[in-house]
């Protein structure tokens, strides 16, 4: 089956999205939560169990402590307090542990759960109980990211005059879980235990109380854990902890009955001790079962999703030489694998594995809960992809493409730009294995873009001054009698087409170039882009290390600089109009101008910017009417562009209609971005359009870069502008206000679309520009299809690598705070890439229809 490389890439990315969705469904554990909703009043506690009668104790016991203060020390390891180091560095604490009124424990931070959110405390006024603890430990080298004993063992010391201690009483620290602190403090303060808590009461805290109070405390905790188990584990009745709880509850009822009968015999004491042990055993078992459920990974679903993603990446890599070195079409072995013996054999093996896993697994599995038809579809995809990979390998060995270069480029070599793009992409993927590089990923993209500008400057100088000694496809040609490039840019930056390469002409010398065109603008263009990127870095500080540093956005958004912000926003909107309007039709130009004016009116209505005649903070509203006014023009411009694309598909010779239509769609997206971005980020949008114009006019067209190189450069700039906007790999930096622009009530679908678009403005607009740029090159019919393939490939590589990384690092202490948010960002980026590849393919189909 012959398939275009663009359609092939779009299909592969769609399959990759399915595999990624299965992976994250297995990676993120199902939370252990109570289905009971919080009520306005205090919930009535469960009564004390009693056999054959009703208890007169239906309230919570009196609190053990009136007030609590918590001292939380970062990276406090247990041997810093309990060992010889504690005697040296924390002598008073060591004295309290050994001889004071205190209870000491070694609290284990169970990976992969982040410890700090689990020990925060339901406001505290003044202390009568002092809690000294650490959030995690550290290794011998001072790091605290993994799951070694030194990194997960922390001290937990409870100090209070309520604790009695006899002389000579030596207490060794017991090992407990950090989650036990929440239940202990709730009992100690006379408060209900949190419904979602999986911890158990630290018994030494209540061992000085009368037996009835001890059993009452333990019953409340065990009952809360048993209810949580019932709501999260289907086979809870078979759980040993639940059986122990039921036995303890029955014995507790008998003990209460004897106690109410004022029976103070040895039988009562012996029965009470037995009930106590039964409760403690049930608490330990229930807490362990629920903690395991919290940290449970669906390995089967993760493995299936990973296999699908890696299969797609392998198929991409095997198809790369064929796409880039030959025609932009692929002979996809689709029919033969499906009906081959290998396909059915793989399908039967996978089905057998699925049945075996689902029947033997004790924990819940997402794939096992799906209907057989859905699971069968997944197995068919995995089997077909594997057969396609085998067929592609066999074809490559037969054709000899693994051993020799394509005859189409017998003398082609790697340029400095090619090497940089390859090494930069690989280096970025490798950097994702370190938490610090994930937190500061923006620095990676800033470095890559800056290095790219320097490399392009070197290539521009060499292409201009070296002349005939450079490669023909990378030679900068300045022809006699050409128009002024600056004038051409101002006239129409989107319709400037480079003349077809003339292999017989020689490059123009420096003296000839001085008399014909402003050659210095071409040589200075990479440096101008570099200056723009440096200015954008100062606008928004992002990441973790530098987020607190002052930047221009904080200065502009302060109430004292509203006039400066208003002026900058107006200037940015004017620049946006000047850079975009050239390629639009007359109607779209008018709609764009009115839409940008509406953007400023919307921000003025919300009080963020000011008109010169507008008093400060007067007439502030939500700006719903103004925003919807802009939405009308956005839809109008997008409709006009779509109409021109359809017109180009019907009329085969109307190439200009297609170019204008694509640019109008790009303009509509720019107008929508201007509406959703905050005013201080409008310069980011203006600089993005300026850099696109500079790179198009002075770099890509004169130097005649290939479609693959241009695609990777667009991808890099799109990623850089994602961070220039102020985004990071932290969920907290998402600007959710973009999802409510023009909406008076919450509507899930529009709000989600607007939030996603507002977050990924950079990648989307650079991909949109890529479609228009390659489509405007009439002489290169396969460029867009190859660009779609390259764009899908360069997005798939970090996704596949990151899936493998987070699987191997799933017990890392920072898995939820650092690596998991990045995984969600990668998933959303992959979904957007699938949509962009569909647009690439649809546009390329229009070209083929016209051809």
N, C-alpha and C positions, 0 to 999 in steps of 0.2 A: 504494500500500500504506500503510494507516494504522497507525502505530506510536507507542506511548507514548514520551514524551521520555526517560523513564528507561531503557527498553529500547534506544532509539536511542543514548543516551549510552554504555550498557554495550557495545553492539556497536562503536561508534566507538573506545572505549578499547582494546578487544580488538585491533582492527586496528592501532591505534597501538602497542601492545606488540609486534606482529609487525614493524612498520616500525622501531621502536627497536632490536629485537634484530638486525635486518639491518644497521642502521647501526653498532652497536658491534662487530659481527663484522668489519666492514670498517675501523673506526677503529683498533682495537687490532691492531697488526701481529703476524703470526705470529712468535714468538721464534725466533732462530737458536740452536739448541741441539744438542748432541751427544747421541745416544741411548745412548752408552756410560755405564754406571753406574760410579760411583767404587768402586774395590776397596779392601780393607783394606791390602793391601801396595802398594808403589810399582810402578807399571806399568813394564814393560820398554820402554825407548825403541826406536824403529825403528832397525835397523842402517844403517850407512853403505852407500849404493849402490855396487856394484862390478860390472863386466862380466865374466862368465865365471868368477868366483871368489867366495869369501866373505870379507867384511871381518873384520878382527880388532878393529874398534872398534864395540862394541855397547852401550857405556855412555854416559851423559850426559857431556859435556865438563866439565872442571874449572871451578868457578865463577870468574867474573871479579872478584867482590867478596865479601868475607866478611860485610859488614854494610852496611845501607842506612838512611838517615834521610831522611824526606820532609818538606819545609817547604811546606805548602799555605796560600796566602794568598788570602783571599776577594776576588773581583772585581779580580784583578791583571791589568791590561791589558798587552799586549805592549810598547807604546811607553813604559810606565812603567819598563821595564828597558833596552830597546834604543835608545830615542830620546834626545833631548836632556834629557827629563825624568829619565831614568835617571841621567845624569851628575850632575844636580842633587840628586836625592833618594836615589839608591842608588849612591853612587860606588864602594864596594868591590865590589858585585856587578857593576857595569859594568867594573871593572878585571879581574875574573876572566873575564868574558865576552870581553874584548878581548885579554888577555895571559896569563891563567891556564890551568891544565890543566883545560879544560872543553869541553863541547859544548853549543851553544845551538840551540834550535828555537823556532818559533812553532807552538804546538799549537792546532788548531782544534777547538772544541766543536761538533760537528755537530748542529744542531737536527733533531728535537725532543728528542734524548736529553739527560737530566740528566747533568752531567759528573761529579759527585762519586763516585757508586757505581762508575764505571768505572776509577778510579785508586787505589782503596784496596788496601792490601797487608797474602794468603797469609802472623806476629809478627816485629818487628825489634828487635835488641838494641842495638847501638852502631854508629856510622857509619864506613864507609870510602868510601862513595859518598854525596854530598849531592845531593838532588833538590829544586830550587826550582821551584814551579809555582803556577798559579792554577786555580781551578775554572771561572771564566768571567771575561769582561771587564766593561766598563761603557760606557755611552754618554757623550757629553759632558755630559749633565745628571745623571749619576750613577746612572741606572737600569740594570738588567740583566735584562730579561725577553724582549726580542725577539731577532731573528737578524741584526742588523747586524754589519758587520765588526768594529767596536770591541767589541761585546759577546761575540763568539765567538772572538776572537783572544787567546790567553794565552801568556805566556812559559813555556818548559820548559828548565831549565838543569841539566845533569848535571856535577857537579864532583867530580873524583877525581884522586889522584896517579897513578892507573894510566894516565891519558891523557897522551900525550906531545905536546909542542907546541914547534915550532921557532921561533926568534926571527924576528919579522916575518911570522909566519903569521897572516894575517887571515881570519877565518871569519865569514861572514855567516849569520845564522839561517835555517835551512831550514824550510819549512812541512810540518808533519806532523799526524797525528791524535792526539787524546788517548788513543785506544784503543791506540796503539802502545806506551805506557808499560808496560802489563801484560806484554806479550810480552818487552819489553826487560829488565825487572827479573827475569823468570823465567829468561831465558837468563843474565843476569849473576850470579844467585845459584845457578846450577846446578840449578834446579828444573824440573819439567815445565811446559810452557806450559798455562794453563787451557784445557780442551777447548772452552769457549764463547767464547774470546777471538777477536775479529775484527781485532785489530791486527797490525802487522808490525814486525819487529825494526828498531830504529834503527841502521843500518849503521855510522855513525861510531863507535859504542861498541866495535865489534869489529874495526875496520879495521887496528888495530895488531897483530892476532894473525896467526899463520902462515896460509897459504892453506888448508890442510886443515881447520883449526879454523873458519875463516870459512865454508867451504862446509858444514861439519857443522852449524853454527848455523843457516845459512839453510835447509838441508834440513829440519831439525826443524820450523822455523816454517812453511815452505811445505807440508810434509806435513800438519801440523795443520790448516791452513786448507783444504787440498784435501779432507780427510775431512769437515770441517764443511760444505763446499760440497756434497759428495755426499749428505749426510743431509738437506739443506734445499732443494736445487734439483733438481727432477726431470730437467731437461735439462742436467746438469752437464758431460756429455762435450763439449757444444758450446761451453762457456764458454771464452773465450780464455785466461783465467788457468789453467785446468786443462790446456789443451794446452801452454802454456808450461812448466808444472810437469813434465809428462811428458817434454818435450824436455830440460829442465834436468836431470832425474833420469838420463836416459840418458847425457848428456854427463858428468855427475858420475861415473857408474860408469866410464866410459872414463878419466877423469882419475885416479880412485883406482887403477885397474889399472896405469896408467903410473907412478903414484907408488910403488906397492908394488914395481914392478920396478926402483925406484931410477933412473928415467929423469929426469935433471935438465936436459934439453935445453930449448931455447926453445919447442919444441912444447908441453911441459908447462905452461910459463908462459902461453903464448898461449891454450891450452885452458882453463886455470883462470880466466883473465880473462873468457873467453866464458861459462863456466858461471856465474860470479859475476853478470854482467850479466843472464843468463837468469833466474836465481833472483830477482834484485831486480825485474825486470819482472813475473815471475809473482806475487811477493808484493804488488806494488802493485795488480795487476789483481784478484787474489783478494780482497784486503782491501776494495777498492772495491766489488766485487760483493756481498760479505757485509754491508758497512755499508749499502749501498743496500737490501738485503733487510731489515735491522733497522728502518730508518726508512721502510719502504714502507707506504703507505696504500692500501687497496683502495677507490679512489675510486668505482668503479662501484657497489659494494655500499653505500657511504656515500650516494651520490646517490639510489639507489632507496629506501633507508630514509628519507632526508630528505624525498623527494617524498611518501611515504606519510604521514609525520607531518604535513607541512604541508597535505596534502589534508584530513586529518581535522580539523585546526584550522580550516581555511577553512570546512568544512561546519558545524562547531560555531558559528562566528561568523555564518554566514548563517542559521542556524536560531535564533539567540538572540532576535531580535525576535518571532518566531512563538511561542516557548515562553514567554517572560516576559510578553508582552502579550496573548496569546490563550489558547487551550486548551492543556493539557499533552499534546497529541497532535500528531504530525507526519505530514504526507502525504508519505512518503518515496518519491521517484521511483525505485523499484528495478527494476520489471519493464520499463518503457519504455526506460531506457538500455541494459539488457542486450541487448535485441533490436533496438536501433536501429543504423542504419548507422554512426553516430559511434562507438559502442562497438567494433564490429568493426574499424573503421579504426584507432582508437587501439591496439587489441590487436595488429593486424598490424604497425603501426609499431614498437611496443615490442618485439615478437618479432624484427623485423629488426635493431633496435639491439642486442638481446641477442646475436644470432648474430654480428654484426659485431664487437662488443667481445670476445667469447669466442674468436673465431678470429684476431684481430689482436693481442691482448694478450700481451706477452712474460712478464709476471709472473702469479702465481697469483691467482685471483679466486674468492671464496667462492660467489657465485651461479652462476658457470660450472661449479663442481664439483657442484652440486645436480642431481638428476634433473629431466628435462623436466617431469614432472607437478608437482613443487613449484614450479619456476620459472613454469610456466603459471598456477598458482594465484596467485602474486604479481602477474603481469601482469594477470590478471582483476580482482584487487582494485584495482590502480592505475587501470585503465581504467574500472571501475564507479564509483569515487570521483570521477574527473574528470567523467564524464557526469552524476553526481548533482549536482556543483557547478554545471555548466552549466545543468542543469534548474532548480536552486534559484535561480540568478541570473535566469533567464528568468521564473520564477514571481514573484519579488520585484518585477521591473520591471513585470510585468503587473498585479499587485495594488497597486502603488504604495506598498509598505511602506517603500521607501527615502526617500520624499518626505513622508510624512505620519504623524502619530502614530496609534496605535490608538484607536478610538472607545471602547474599554473604560475608558480613563483620560484623559478629555479635559482634565482640569486637573492631571494629575500633574506633579510637578516633582522636582528633585534635592535631597535633603536633604544636610546636612553629612556624615552617615554614609555616604550613597551616594558622595559625592565622595571621601571619605577611602578607602573600600574600592576605588574605581576607581584613584585616583592611587597608593595604596599598592601595589596589585598590579602596576601598570605600572612604578612605581619599583623594585620588587624585581626585576622581570625585567631592567630596564636595568642594575641594579647587578651582575648576573652577568658582565658583560663585563670587569670589573677583578679581577685576582687577589687584591688585598687585600680586596675586598668578599666574594669567595668564601671566603677564609680566615676572615673575621670576619662571616659571614652571620648569626650569632646576634644581633649588634648590630642588624641590620636588622629582625629580627622583634621584638626587645625594643622597639625604637623604635615600630614599627607598633602593637603591642599596647598600649603605654602611651598613644600618641596616640589610639587607639580608646577607651580608658577615659575620657580627658579629653573626647572628643567626645560620648560617651554621657552623661557627667555634665552637659554643657551642654544636651543634648537633654532629659534628665530634668528639669532645672530649668525649662527653657522650657515643657515639656509640663505641668508641675504649676502653674506660676505664671501662664502666659499664658492657659490655659484654652481658650475657644472660638476664639481667634485662630489656633490651630495647625491643621495638617491633621488631618482626622478619623481617618485611619488611623494617625497617630502620637500621638494624644492619650492622656494618662495619666488614667484614670478611677478615682476612689475613690468607690464607691457608699455611700450611707447604709445602715448595718446590716450592712456586710461584716464578715467574721471577721477577727481579727487575723492579719496576714500572717506574723508570726513564729510564731504558734501553728500556722498552716497549714503552714508549712515543717517544723516539728518533727513534725507529725502525719503528713504524707505529702507529701514534696517532689516526688514523681513523678506524683501523680494530680491535682494542682491544675489545673483547667481554667478558663481565663478565660471569663467570660460573653460571649455573643455581643454584638457592638457594637450599641448602641442609638443610632441617629442622632438621636433626638428629645431625649435627655437632654443636659443641659449638664454641663460639667466642674465638679467640686466645688472650692470655693474653699479657701484655706489654712486659714481658721478652721473650716470644716466638716471638713476632713481631720484636724484636730487632735483632734476629738471622736470620730472613727470608727475610724481606722487609724493605725498608727505610720508616718506619712508620712516621717519622717526616715530610716527604714531604707531606703526606696526612693532617697532623694536621696543617701545615703551609700554605696550599694552599689557604684557605679563606683570610688569612692575606696578602698573595701575591697579590691576586685579589684586596684587599682593597688598597694596595700601588699603584697598576697600576691605579686604578680609581682616586686616589689623584693626581698622576702625570698628568693624562689627564685633570683634572680640571684646572691645571695651564697653559695648552696649549692655550686654547681659553676662554677669558672672554666673556660672552654673557648676554642676558637679557637687562634690562634698567638701573638698579642701578649700575651694575659693568662693563658695556660695555666699559667705558672709562678707566678702570684701566689697567695698563701695564700687559702684559702676554708674554709668550714665543713666540707666533706667531708673535707679533709685532717686537720682537727682532730678530727673524729669518728672517722675510721678509724685514728688512731694508737692504739697499744696502751695508752697512758696514759688514754684516755678511753673505754674499753670500757663502763663503767657508764653514762656519759651517752648513748652510742650505743644501749645496750639500752633505756634509758628512753624515748628519742625514738622508737625503732622500735615499742615497745609502745604508746605514745601514738598514733602514726600509724595503727597497725592498729585501735585502738579507734575513732578518728575515721572511718576507712574503713568500719567496720561500721555506725556510726551514720548515715552519709550514704547508704549503699547499701541497708540492710535494709528501709527503709520500703516500697519498692515490690515486695518479694518476697513469695512465699507463705510459709506457716509452715515448710514442709519446707525451702525454699531458705534461709530465715533460719537455721535450725539448721545446715544444711550450710555456709553462709557463715561462721558463728561458729566452727565446728570447723575449717574450712579455714584461716581466719586464725590460729587458735591453732596449727595445724600449720606455718604459715609461720614463726612465731617459734620453734617447736621445731626446725625444720630449720636455721635460722640458729644456734640454740644448739648443735645437734649438731656443726656445722662450726666452732664456737669463735669465731664473729664477735660474737655477743651472749651475754649471760649471764642465767640465772635467778637470783633473789635467793639461792637456796640452793645454787647451782652454783659449785664452786671454779673458779678461772681455769685454762684450758687443761687441764682434766681430762675424759677421755672424748671427745676430739675424733674425729669420723669424717666420712665423706663425706655423711652425712645422706640416704642413698638411700631408706631406709624412710620417713622423715618426708616427703620430697618426693613420693614415690609416694602416700602417704596424702593429700596435698593434691590431687594429680592426680585421685584418685577423686572428691573433692568438686567439683572443677572440671567434670569430665565429667558428674557428676550434675546440677549446676545447669544446664549447657548443655542436657542432655537434657530437663529439666523445662521450660525455656523453649521449646525446639523443640516439645515436646508441646503446650504452650499455643497456639503459633502454628498448628499443624495443627488444633487444636480450633477456633480462631477461623475457620479457612478452611472447616471443615465446618458449623459453626453460624453462620449469617450474622448473627445478632443479638448474638452474644457479643463485644462490643467490648472489654470489660474483660480478657478472657482474652488477647487479642492484646497489649494494653498491658503486662500483667504478664509475658507471655512475652518481649517485647522487653527489658524491664528485667532479667529474670532472665538472659538471654543477656549483656546488658551487665555484670551482676554477676559472671557466670562469667569474663568477660574481665578484670574488675578483680581477681578472686582469682588468676587466672593471672599477671597483672602483678605483684601483690604477692609472689608466689613467685619470680619471675625477677629482679626488681629487687634490687639490693644494699640492705642495711638503711639506709644513709645516704640512699638515694633514695626511701625510703618516704614522707617528707614531700612529695615531688613528686607522688606519686599522691594523697595526702590533699588537697593544695592543688588539684589538678586537679578532684577531685570537689566540693570546696567552691566553687570558682569556677563550675562547672557549675550547682550549686544556686542560687548567688546570681544568676547571669545569667538562669537560667530563671524564677525567682520574681519578681525585682525589675526586670528589664530587658526581656526578650523578650516576656513575656506582657503586662505592663502597657502597654508602648509599641507592641505589636502590629506588630513588624517583619515584613516580608515573608519568604517562604521563601528568596529569593535572598540577602538581607542576612544572615539567620541562618546560611545555609550558608557564606558567606564568612567570617563571624566564627568559626564552628567550625573552618574550615580554618586561619585565622590562629592561633587558640589552640593547635590541634594542632601546628602548626609551631613555635610558641614553646616548647611543652612538650617537643618533640624536643630542643631545645637546653638547656632547664632541666635535663634529665636528665643533661647532661654530654656529649652527642654533639657532633660537629662534622662538617665535610666532609673530615676526615682519617680514613683507614681504621684508623689506630691506635687511635682512640677507641671502636671497636666492642667491646662487652663479650662476648667469645666464651664466657665462663664460663656465661652463661645457657643456652647450648646443651647443657650437660652436667648440668643440674640434674635429679637423679633417675636419671641414666644411669650404669651401671657400666662400660660399654664404648661406644665411638664408634659411633653409628648415624646415617648421613648424613641421612636424611629428617627424623627427629625433631630432630636437632641443628640442622639448617638452619632448620626452622620456629621452634624456640624462640629461636634467635639473632635471626632477623628480627623476631619479635614483641617480644622484649625490647628491640630497638633502636627500633622504631617504635611503642612503647606509646602515646605522646602522640597522634599522628595517628589511630591505630586507635580508641582510647577516645573521642576527641572525635567521630569519625565515627559510632561506635556510639551515642553519646548523641544525635547529630543524628537518627538514624533513629527512636529512641524518642520524642524530643521532637515531631517532626513527625507521627508516627503517632498520638500521643496527642491531637492536635488533630482531633477528629471532624468538625468543621465544614468543614475544608479538605481535600477529597479529593485535590487535585492537588499539594499541597505537596511530598510525598515525591518524586514524579516530577520536579518542577522542581528540587528539591534535588540529585537525582542528576545532572541535566544541568549544573547550576551547578558542582557539585563536580568533575565530569569536565572541564569547561571551564577552571576555574581551575588545575587540575593540568596540563592540556595546554599552556597558554600558556607557562610557563617551560620545559617540556620541549622544545617546538618551537624557542623562541628560543635555548635553550642548545645545541641541536644545530647550529644555524647558527653560533653563536659559536665553538664548539670546532672546527668545520670551518675557519673563517677564521683561528683561532689555533693550528692544528695544528703550526706550526713555532715556536711560542712556547717559550722556554727552560723555562718552568714548566708545560708541557702535561701532563707525567706526574706531577709532584709536587702540583699544585694543581687543574688543570682536570679531569684524568681521574678522580680519585676522586669529585669532585662529579658527574661524568657517571654513574658507577656508582650513586651515591645516588639520582640522579634516575630512573634506570632501575628501581631497586627500588621507589621510591615510586610510579612509574607502574604497576608490577605490582600493588602493594597497592591502588592506586586502582581497577584493573580488578576485583579481588576485592570491594572495597567496593561498587562500582557493581552487581555481580551481586547482592549482598545487598540493596541498595536496590531493585533491580528485583523480586527475589523477594518482598520485603515489600510492595511496591506492588501486585504481582499478587494477593497475598492480600487486599488492600483491595478491588481491583476484583472479585474473586470474591465477596467478601462483599456488595459493593454490587449 
